[in-house]
Structures are given as C-alpha cells and as structure tokens.
Amino acid sequence: MVRRSFIKKSSLSGLALALVPNMGMSKDSEYPILELMGKADIELFGEGFKLRAEAHDAFVEMKKAAYSDGIDLKVISSYRNFNRQESIWERKYSKYTEEEGMKPIDAIDKIIEYSTIPGTSRHHWGTDIDIVDGYRKVEGDVLDPSKFGTGGPYEDFKKWMDENSKTFDFHLVYTNDKKRKGFKYEPWHYSFAPISVPMLTAFRRENILQLLQKEEFLGSEHFTNGFIKSYVQNNILGINQELL
C-alpha cells in the first residue's frame, strides 16, 4: 500500500507560543500535557519497538517495502517515557561532571548535542524512531552520522530512506541543513508526521519554561530562563521544516 505523503506547515510562532502561559487547552485535549511529556500510559504496538497504532502500521508497510529492496529496517529506539529519558539524562550528566570534570553548564551543552531534556523528547510521543539497516554488521556506535555517508555501512539505507520514507509519512527530524540549529544531524531519526505534527503544535501551546522549572533531576537547577528560551527555539523547533 502506498501512503499519501504528508506535509503540514504551521503558521504559529514557535517561540512566542512556547514561552507564554498555557493558551487554554481543554482538559479533554487530544494530547494532554502528561502525555506529551511521557508521563501518561498510552496504547502502543510493535514487537521489539513501540509506536502508536497508525505509526506502527505505517512503519510495518515501510519495512516490507524496504525488505523487498534489500534493506532491513531495524529499530534502535522508539517510544521512551519520561523516566527512561530522565535516566539517560542523569547518566550523561554524571559522566560529564563527575568522571570528566566538566562544569554543569558545559555538561548540559554537551548532552543536548544529541539528547533531549526529560519531558521534551519526541520519543515520548510514540511517533518517532531511530532506525538503521539490520543487515549491516557494524562495530561500535551504530548511531554515528559518518556511517550513513558516502562509503559508510548505512549509505544504501540512507539513500533508500531519502527516496521512500515520505511515501509512508516518515520524515527525517534533524537534517543536515547547515542553517538549522539545535541538535546535531541525526540521519537515523524519523518521525511519523500525521501524528507528530499536531502533537508538536499542542506542545508549543504549553508554557515549556514553567513546565521544566517544576522538574527536579540532575542539572535542572542550572536551567536559566535564557537557556530554556534558547533550547525551545533551537532544539525543540530546530527541526525539519516539514514537521512544523
């Protein structure tokens, strides 16, 4: 089955909406804040990975199509709840500050090259996946951008995804656009747009600054207003324009 390509552009001002008080979303909003932050139980599907139903079905279709072309789409990461993201964050924070002696703010800047602040991860939504070609035997870190480039073990995978992923409504999130700020290039991270776009819109209506100030995990005491403002603009909104 060939799925309709989905591209939606938002006319909302991301930073303005992200930093102002909650704009009156009803209690029965389709995507309540606890769900957006990975703090609510949601129905997920998949064997070896977890996605919302529609995203799961689209991924299975894409996997079948890739398989017929000699590519085995292997999910490295899918849904992660708040607690899981918090453990990733705190592990990295401890490593950088305690083992490597970095100053807290430098450690935080290092973490957000690739990892999100707990409560703000797109992986909380059940729409996003990190994937590689399972047919390739790769040593070391498989999520290394150089392995997806020319001559790399995932070169064919990247080419196939560039040509086919949008047919199944999956879009690369953190592109190699030199003008894009925030998280570094992630050629493995794809998002199911029909759900993730409205979820991001709902998230942008929340007061993210206020939400993060309520959290207590390692390093969170160093989040200044200026830092959160920059993080929202560059990291949360510094994505593929097709997903805004």
C-alpha positions as CSV (number, residue, x, y, z in Angstrom):
1,M,0.0,0.0,0.0
2,V,1.3,3.4,-0.9
3,R,0.5,6.1,1.7
4,R,-0.2,9.7,0.9
5,S,2.8,11.9,1.6
6,F,2.0,14.2,4.5
7,I,3.5,17.7,4.8
8,K,2.0,20.3,7.0
9,K,3.3,23.8,7.7
10,S,2.4,25.7,10.8
11,S,1.7,29.4,10.8
12,L,2.2,29.6,14.6
13,S,5.2,31.5,16.0
14,G,7.0,28.7,17.8
15,L,9.0,30.7,20.4
16,A,6.1,33.0,21.3
17,L,3.8,30.1,21.9
18,A,6.4,28.1,23.7
19,L,7.2,30.7,26.3
20,V,3.8,32.2,27.1
21,P,1.3,30.8,29.6
22,N,-1.0,27.9,28.6
23,M,-3.4,29.1,26.0
24,G,-6.4,27.5,27.4
25,M,-6.3,23.9,26.1
26,S,-9.3,22.0,27.4
27,K,-8.9,19.1,29.9
28,D,-10.0,16.7,27.2
29,S,-7.5,17.9,24.6
30,E,-6.5,15.1,22.3
31,Y,-2.9,15.4,23.6
32,P,-2.8,16.4,27.3
33,I,0.4,17.6,28.7
34,L,1.2,14.5,30.7
35,E,1.0,12.5,27.5
36,L,3.2,15.0,25.7
37,M,5.8,14.7,28.4
38,G,5.9,11.0,28.5
39,K,4.2,10.8,31.9
40,A,1.0,9.1,30.9
41,D,0.3,5.5,29.8
42,I,-0.6,5.3,26.1
43,E,-1.6,2.4,23.9
44,L,1.5,1.2,21.9
45,F,2.1,-1.5,19.4
46,G,5.0,-3.4,18.0
47,E,7.4,-6.3,18.5
48,G,10.8,-5.1,19.5
49,F,9.7,-1.5,19.3
50,K,6.7,0.6,20.5
51,L,4.7,3.1,18.4
52,R,1.1,4.4,18.3
53,A,-1.2,2.3,16.1
54,E,-1.1,4.4,13.0
55,A,2.6,5.0,13.1
56,H,3.2,1.3,13.8
57,D,1.1,0.2,10.8
58,A,2.9,2.7,8.5
59,F,6.3,1.6,9.7
60,V,5.4,-2.1,9.0
61,E,4.4,-1.1,5.5
62,M,7.7,0.8,5.0
63,K,9.7,-2.1,6.5
64,K,8.1,-4.5,4.0
65,A,8.9,-2.2,1.1
66,A,12.5,-1.8,2.2
67,Y,12.9,-5.5,2.7
68,S,11.9,-6.1,-0.9
69,D,14.8,-3.8,-1.9
70,G,17.4,-5.5,0.3
71,I,17.1,-3.2,3.3
72,D,16.2,-4.4,6.8
73,L,14.8,-1.5,8.8
74,K,15.9,-2.2,12.4
75,V,14.5,0.0,15.2
76,I,17.2,1.0,17.7
77,S,14.9,3.2,19.7
78,S,11.2,4.1,19.6
79,Y,8.9,5.2,22.5
80,R,10.6,6.3,25.7
81,N,8.7,7.5,28.7
82,F,9.8,10.4,31.0
83,N,11.6,8.1,33.5
84,R,13.6,6.5,30.8
85,Q,14.7,9.8,29.3
86,E,15.5,11.1,32.8
87,S,17.8,8.1,33.4
88,I,19.6,8.8,30.1
89,W,20.0,12.5,31.0
90,E,21.3,11.8,34.5
91,R,23.7,9.1,33.4
92,K,25.3,11.5,30.9
93,Y,25.2,14.4,33.4
94,S,27.0,12.3,36.0
95,K,29.5,11.1,33.4
96,Y,30.4,14.6,32.2
97,T,30.5,16.3,35.6
98,E,31.9,13.6,37.9
99,E,34.0,11.5,35.6
100,E,35.2,14.1,33.2
101,G,35.1,17.1,35.5
102,M,33.1,19.3,33.2
103,K,31.3,22.4,34.6
104,P,27.5,21.8,34.9
105,I,26.6,24.2,32.1
106,D,29.2,22.7,29.8
107,A,27.9,19.2,30.6
108,I,24.4,20.3,29.7
109,D,25.5,21.9,26.5
110,K,27.3,18.6,25.7
111,I,24.2,16.5,26.5
112,I,21.9,18.5,24.3
113,E,24.0,17.9,21.2
114,Y,22.1,14.7,20.8
115,S,19.9,14.1,23.9
116,T,16.8,15.9,25.0
117,I,15.8,17.3,28.4
118,P,13.3,14.9,30.0
119,G,9.8,15.8,29.2
120,T,10.7,17.4,25.9
121,S,11.7,14.3,23.9
122,R,9.9,13.5,20.6
123,H,10.3,9.8,21.6
124,H,7.7,10.5,24.4
125,W,5.0,10.7,21.7
126,G,5.1,7.2,20.2
127,T,5.7,8.7,16.7
128,D,9.5,8.7,16.4
129,I,12.0,6.0,15.7
130,D,15.8,5.7,15.4
131,I,16.5,3.1,12.7
132,V,19.4,1.5,10.8
133,D,19.9,-1.3,8.3
134,G,19.9,-4.5,10.3
135,Y,21.6,-6.4,7.5
136,R,24.8,-4.5,8.1
137,K,27.2,-5.7,10.8
138,V,28.7,-2.5,12.3
139,E,31.2,-2.3,15.1
140,G,30.9,0.4,17.8
141,D,28.2,3.0,17.9
142,V,25.7,2.4,15.1
143,L,24.2,5.9,15.6
144,D,27.3,7.7,14.2
145,P,26.5,10.2,11.3
146,S,29.7,9.2,9.4
147,K,28.3,5.7,9.0
148,F,25.4,7.0,7.0
149,G,27.5,9.0,4.5
150,T,29.3,8.0,1.3
151,G,31.2,4.8,1.7
152,G,29.6,4.1,5.1
153,P,27.8,0.9,6.0
154,Y,24.5,2.6,6.0
155,E,24.9,4.6,2.8
156,D,22.3,2.4,0.9
157,F,19.9,2.6,3.9
158,K,20.1,6.5,3.8
159,K,19.6,6.6,0.1
160,W,16.6,4.3,0.3
161,M,15.0,6.4,3.1
162,D,15.7,9.6,1.2
163,E,13.8,8.3,-1.7
164,N,11.0,6.4,0.0
165,S,10.3,7.4,3.7
166,K,7.9,10.2,2.9
167,T,5.7,7.8,0.9
168,F,4.9,6.3,4.3
169,D,4.7,9.7,6.1
170,F,8.0,9.3,7.9
171,H,10.3,12.4,7.8
172,L,13.9,12.9,8.9
173,V,13.7,15.1,12.0
174,Y,17.3,16.5,12.5
175,T,18.5,17.2,8.9
176,N,22.0,18.1,7.7
177,D,20.9,21.7,6.8
178,K,23.8,23.9,7.8
179,K,21.3,26.7,8.7
180,R,19.5,24.5,11.2
181,K,20.4,25.0,14.9
182,G,19.9,22.7,17.9
183,F,20.5,19.0,18.0
184,K,23.2,17.7,15.6
185,Y,22.4,15.9,12.4
186,E,20.7,12.5,13.1
187,P,20.4,10.5,9.8
188,W,18.7,7.7,11.8
189,H,15.8,9.7,13.4
190,Y,12.4,9.7,11.6
191,S,9.0,10.9,12.7
192,F,5.5,9.9,11.6
193,A,4.2,13.3,10.6
194,P,0.4,12.8,10.7
195,I,0.6,12.4,14.5
196,S,3.8,14.2,15.5
197,V,2.9,17.5,13.8
198,P,-0.3,18.0,15.8
199,M,1.5,16.8,18.9
200,L,4.2,19.4,18.5
201,T,1.5,22.0,17.9
202,A,-0.1,21.0,21.2
203,F,3.2,21.1,23.0
204,R,4.0,24.5,21.6
205,R,0.8,25.8,23.3
206,E,2.2,24.9,26.7
207,N,4.4,27.0,28.9
208,I,7.5,24.9,28.5
209,L,9.6,27.2,30.6
210,Q,7.2,26.8,33.5
211,L,6.9,23.0,33.0
212,L,10.7,22.5,33.1
213,Q,11.1,24.7,36.2
214,K,8.9,22.3,38.1
215,E,11.1,19.3,37.3
216,E,13.9,18.1,39.6
217,F,16.7,15.9,38.1
218,L,20.4,16.2,37.9
219,G,21.4,19.5,36.4
220,S,17.9,21.0,36.2
221,E,18.8,23.6,38.8
222,H,21.1,25.2,36.2
223,F,18.4,25.8,33.7
224,T,18.1,29.6,33.4
225,N,15.3,31.4,31.6
226,G,17.7,32.3,28.8
227,F,18.8,28.7,28.4
228,I,15.3,27.4,28.2
229,K,14.4,30.1,25.7
230,S,17.3,29.1,23.5
231,Y,16.5,25.4,23.9
232,V,12.9,25.8,22.8
233,Q,13.9,27.9,19.8
234,N,16.9,25.9,18.7
235,N,16.3,22.3,19.9
236,I,12.6,21.8,20.0
237,L,11.9,23.9,16.9
238,G,15.2,23.4,15.1
239,I,13.9,20.6,13.0
240,N,12.9,19.6,9.5
241,Q,10.5,22.3,8.3
242,E,8.2,19.7,7.0
243,L,7.5,18.7,10.7
244,L,6.5,22.2,11.9
